[in-house]
Amino acid sequence: MSAFKAPAVNTQDLINRILQLKQITERLEEQNCELKDYNKQLETQIMAIPFIRQQKKKDKAKVNLLKFFKTFLGQLHIYMNIKDKELSNNKDKIIMTVLYLYRAVFDWFNIYLQNYYKRDEVDQNNNMLKIIDSYNIFIQILKITFREVEKQNVAAQQLHHIQ
C-alpha cells in the first residue's frame, strides 16, 4: 500500500498569504470607492449637459440682443435726425422712442412715464424730470441701464467658464 502524503503545510506561509489577500482586498475596496466617486462625477456631468446647452443658447441670444440694441440706437438716431422738425422738443422725441421699446426695456421706462404723468411737476423727482426733459440724458440712461445688464451677463458667463 502506498501511503498518501499531504504536502507539508507551513503555518507562517499561510499567515503571509492571508495578509497579502487582505492588502489586495483593501486596495480593491479603495479602487471601488474611487470608481464610485468617478461614476458620480460622470452622472453629474451628464445631468448638466442639457443645462449647458441651454446656457449656450442663452449666451448666443444675449449677444444677438446686444447687436439688436446697438442697431436700434443707430436707427433711432437716423429717425430723429429725419423727424427733427416734427419732433421739436425732447419730450416728443422721448415719447416717440418709447413707442419702439418693448418688453423689459419698455417696462423699465414706463415707470418713469407713469410717475411723470400722474404727479404735479412740483412733486416730481429731479432725476425723473431730467430723464423726461432731455433726450440725450434719456439715451445715456438707456445705454447705462443696458450696459449694467450686459456687465452682469458677462460676469455670469465668466463665472460659468471658470467653473
C-alpha positions as a LaTeX table, in Angstrom:
\begin{tabular}{lrrr}
\hline
Residue & $x$ (\AA) & $y$ (\AA) & $z$ (\AA) \\
\hline
Met1 & 0.00 & 0.00 & 0.00 \\
Ser2 & 1.10 & 3.30 & $-0.84$ \\
Ala3 & 0.73 & 5.90 & 1.72 \\
Phe4 & $-0.89$ & 9.21 & 0.83 \\
Lys5 & 1.22 & 12.06 & 2.00 \\
Ala6 & $-0.26$ & 15.51 & 2.34 \\
Pro7 & 2.04 & 18.30 & 1.40 \\
Ala8 & 3.66 & 19.89 & 4.35 \\
Val9 & 1.78 & 22.99 & 5.39 \\
Asn10 & 3.80 & 25.79 & 6.75 \\
Thr11 & 1.73 & 27.93 & 9.08 \\
Gln12 & 3.83 & 31.02 & 8.51 \\
Asp13 & 3.31 & 30.77 & 4.72 \\
Leu14 & $-0.47$ & 30.64 & 5.26 \\
Ile15 & $-0.39$ & 33.67 & 7.54 \\
Asn16 & 1.68 & 35.60 & 4.97 \\
Arg17 & $-0.74$ & 34.63 & 2.20 \\
Ile18 & $-3.74$ & 35.78 & 4.29 \\
Leu19 & $-2.05$ & 39.14 & 4.93 \\
Gln20 & $-1.37$ & 39.54 & 1.19 \\
Leu21 & $-5.01$ & 38.79 & 0.40 \\
Lys22 & $-6.16$ & 41.35 & 2.99 \\
Gln23 & $-3.92$ & 44.01 & 1.41 \\
Ile24 & $-5.23$ & 43.16 & $-2.06$ \\
Thr25 & $-8.82$ & 43.35 & $-0.76$ \\
Glu26 & $-8.18$ & 46.77 & 0.82 \\
Arg27 & $-6.68$ & 48.13 & $-2.43$ \\
Leu28 & $-9.64$ & 46.82 & $-4.41$ \\
Glu29 & $-12.06$ & 48.47 & $-1.97$ \\
Glu30 & $-10.21$ & 51.79 & $-2.35$ \\
Gln31 & $-10.32$ & 51.47 & $-6.14$ \\
Asn32 & $-14.02$ & 50.62 & $-5.92$ \\
Cys33 & $-14.65$ & 53.81 & $-3.88$ \\
Glu34 & $-12.67$ & 55.86 & $-6.40$ \\
Leu35 & $-14.66$ & 54.36 & $-9.26$ \\
Lys36 & $-17.93$ & 55.10 & $-7.45$ \\
Asp37 & $-16.84$ & 58.73 & $-6.98$ \\
Tyr38 & $-15.85$ & 58.93 & $-10.64$ \\
Asn39 & $-19.24$ & 57.49 & $-11.66$ \\
Lys40 & $-21.00$ & 60.13 & $-9.54$ \\
Gln41 & $-18.96$ & 62.86 & $-11.24$ \\
Leu42 & $-19.88$ & 61.48 & $-14.66$ \\
Glu43 & $-23.55$ & 61.30 & $-13.70$ \\
Thr44 & $-23.42$ & 64.93 & $-12.55$ \\
Gln45 & $-21.78$ & 65.98 & $-15.81$ \\
Ile46 & $-24.39$ & 64.09 & $-17.81$ \\
Met47 & $-27.17$ & 65.79 & $-15.84$ \\
Ala48 & $-25.55$ & 69.18 & $-16.53$ \\
Ile49 & $-25.35$ & 68.73 & $-20.32$ \\
Pro50 & $-28.91$ & 69.95 & $-21.05$ \\
Phe51 & $-28.33$ & 72.99 & $-18.81$ \\
Ile52 & $-25.03$ & 73.80 & $-20.55$ \\
Arg53 & $-26.72$ & 73.57 & $-23.95$ \\
Gln54 & $-29.50$ & 75.88 & $-22.78$ \\
Gln55 & $-26.93$ & 78.28 & $-21.33$ \\
Lys56 & $-25.04$ & 78.37 & $-24.65$ \\
Lys57 & $-28.28$ & 79.18 & $-26.46$ \\
Lys58 & $-28.99$ & 81.94 & $-23.93$ \\
Asp59 & $-25.46$ & 83.32 & $-24.36$ \\
Lys60 & $-25.97$ & 83.47 & $-28.13$ \\
Ala61 & $-29.31$ & 85.21 & $-27.61$ \\
Lys62 & $-27.64$ & 87.77 & $-25.33$ \\
Val63 & $-25.05$ & 88.55 & $-27.98$ \\
Asn64 & $-27.83$ & 88.97 & $-30.54$ \\
Leu65 & $-29.66$ & 91.24 & $-28.09$ \\
Leu66 & $-26.60$ & 93.48 & $-27.78$ \\
Lys67 & $-26.34$ & 93.73 & $-31.57$ \\
Phe68 & $-30.06$ & 94.49 & $-31.75$ \\
Phe69 & $-29.72$ & 97.25 & $-29.16$ \\
Lys70 & $-26.82$ & 98.89 & $-31.00$ \\
Thr71 & $-28.72$ & 98.66 & $-34.28$ \\
Phe72 & $-31.80$ & 100.12 & $-32.60$ \\
Leu73 & $-29.83$ & 103.11 & $-31.32$ \\
Gly74 & $-28.33$ & 103.71 & $-34.76$ \\
Gln75 & $-31.72$ & 103.58 & $-36.46$ \\
Leu76 & $-33.20$ & 105.77 & $-33.75$ \\
His77 & $-30.51$ & 108.39 & $-34.34$ \\
Ile78 & $-31.26$ & 108.42 & $-38.08$ \\
Tyr79 & $-35.01$ & 108.64 & $-37.47$ \\
Met80 & $-34.64$ & 111.52 & $-35.02$ \\
Asn81 & $-32.48$ & 113.43 & $-37.49$ \\
Ile82 & $-35.13$ & 113.00 & $-40.19$ \\
Lys83 & $-38.02$ & 113.97 & $-37.90$ \\
Asp84 & $-36.11$ & 116.78 & $-36.20$ \\
Lys85 & $-38.55$ & 119.50 & $-37.28$ \\
Glu86 & $-41.66$ & 117.49 & $-36.39$ \\
Leu87 & $-40.32$ & 116.42 & $-33.01$ \\
Ser88 & $-39.27$ & 119.82 & $-31.81$ \\
Asn89 & $-38.96$ & 119.16 & $-28.10$ \\
Asn90 & $-37.24$ & 116.48 & $-26.05$ \\
Lys91 & $-40.45$ & 115.10 & $-24.55$ \\
Asp92 & $-41.82$ & 114.32 & $-28.01$ \\
Lys93 & $-38.58$ & 112.61 & $-29.02$ \\
Ile94 & $-38.54$ & 110.53 & $-25.86$ \\
Ile95 & $-42.18$ & 109.50 & $-26.20$ \\
Met96 & $-41.61$ & 108.58 & $-29.85$ \\
Thr97 & $-38.63$ & 106.47 & $-28.81$ \\
Val98 & $-40.61$ & 104.78 & $-26.04$ \\
Leu99 & $-43.17$ & 103.68 & $-28.63$ \\
Tyr100 & $-40.48$ & 101.46 & $-30.14$ \\
Leu101 & $-39.32$ & 99.93 & $-26.85$ \\
Tyr102 & $-40.73$ & 96.59 & $-25.84$ \\
Arg103 & $-40.78$ & 94.03 & $-23.02$ \\
Ala104 & $-38.40$ & 94.67 & $-20.13$ \\
Val105 & $-36.95$ & 97.86 & $-21.61$ \\
Phe106 & $-40.41$ & 99.35 & $-22.05$ \\
Asp107 & $-41.44$ & 98.22 & $-18.57$ \\
Trp108 & $-38.33$ & 99.86 & $-17.14$ \\
Phe109 & $-39.11$ & 103.24 & $-18.70$ \\
Asn110 & $-42.87$ & 103.01 & $-18.33$ \\
Ile111 & $-42.41$ & 103.55 & $-14.58$ \\
Tyr112 & $-40.82$ & 106.93 & $-15.33$ \\
Leu113 & $-43.63$ & 107.85 & $-17.71$ \\
Gln114 & $-46.38$ & 106.85 & $-15.29$ \\
Asn115 & $-44.80$ & 108.87 & $-12.50$ \\
Tyr116 & $-44.35$ & 111.82 & $-14.83$ \\
Tyr117 & $-47.98$ & 111.91 & $-15.95$ \\
Lys118 & $-49.54$ & 111.18 & $-12.54$ \\
Arg119 & $-47.70$ & 113.79 & $-10.48$ \\
Asp120 & $-47.53$ & 117.52 & $-10.48$ \\
Glu121 & $-44.23$ & 118.93 & $-11.65$ \\
Val122 & $-43.64$ & 120.31 & $-8.15$ \\
Asp123 & $-43.78$ & 116.80 & $-6.63$ \\
Gln124 & $-41.65$ & 115.10 & $-9.25$ \\
Asn125 & $-38.18$ & 113.81 & $-8.61$ \\
Asn126 & $-35.45$ & 115.93 & $-10.23$ \\
Asn127 & $-33.82$ & 112.84 & $-11.77$ \\
Met128 & $-37.10$ & 111.84 & $-13.36$ \\
Leu129 & $-37.54$ & 115.33 & $-14.78$ \\
Lys130 & $-34.02$ & 115.25 & $-16.20$ \\
Ile131 & $-34.78$ & 111.98 & $-17.97$ \\
Ile132 & $-38.06$ & 113.22 & $-19.41$ \\
Asp133 & $-36.79$ & 116.69 & $-20.30$ \\
Ser134 & $-33.53$ & 115.74 & $-22.02$ \\
Tyr135 & $-33.38$ & 113.33 & $-24.93$ \\
Asn136 & $-29.59$ & 112.98 & $-24.56$ \\
Ile137 & $-29.88$ & 112.09 & $-20.87$ \\
Phe138 & $-32.62$ & 109.61 & $-21.73$ \\
Ile139 & $-30.36$ & 107.87 & $-24.27$ \\
Gln140 & $-27.42$ & 107.89 & $-21.83$ \\
Ile141 & $-29.51$ & 106.32 & $-19.08$ \\
Leu142 & $-30.86$ & 103.77 & $-21.54$ \\
Lys143 & $-27.28$ & 102.86 & $-22.52$ \\
Ile144 & $-26.10$ & 102.74 & $-18.90$ \\
Thr145 & $-29.00$ & 100.55 & $-17.88$ \\
Phe146 & $-28.38$ & 98.24 & $-20.79$ \\
Arg147 & $-24.64$ & 98.09 & $-20.06$ \\
Glu148 & $-25.28$ & 97.15 & $-16.43$ \\
Val149 & $-27.34$ & 94.21 & $-17.63$ \\
Glu150 & $-24.63$ & 93.40 & $-20.17$ \\
Lys151 & $-21.91$ & 93.54 & $-17.47$ \\
Gln152 & $-23.92$ & 91.18 & $-15.27$ \\
Asn153 & $-24.29$ & 88.77 & $-18.18$ \\
Val154 & $-20.57$ & 88.95 & $-18.98$ \\
Ala155 & $-19.69$ & 88.35 & $-15.32$ \\
Ala156 & $-22.08$ & 85.39 & $-15.18$ \\
Gln157 & $-20.55$ & 83.96 & $-18.36$ \\
Gln158 & $-17.04$ & 84.36 & $-16.94$ \\
Leu159 & $-18.04$ & 82.59 & $-13.73$ \\
His160 & $-19.66$ & 79.82 & $-15.75$ \\
His161 & $-16.46$ & 79.31 & $-17.76$ \\
Ile162 & $-14.30$ & 79.32 & $-14.61$ \\
Gln163 & $-16.41$ & 76.58 & $-13.04$ \\
\hline
\end{tabular}
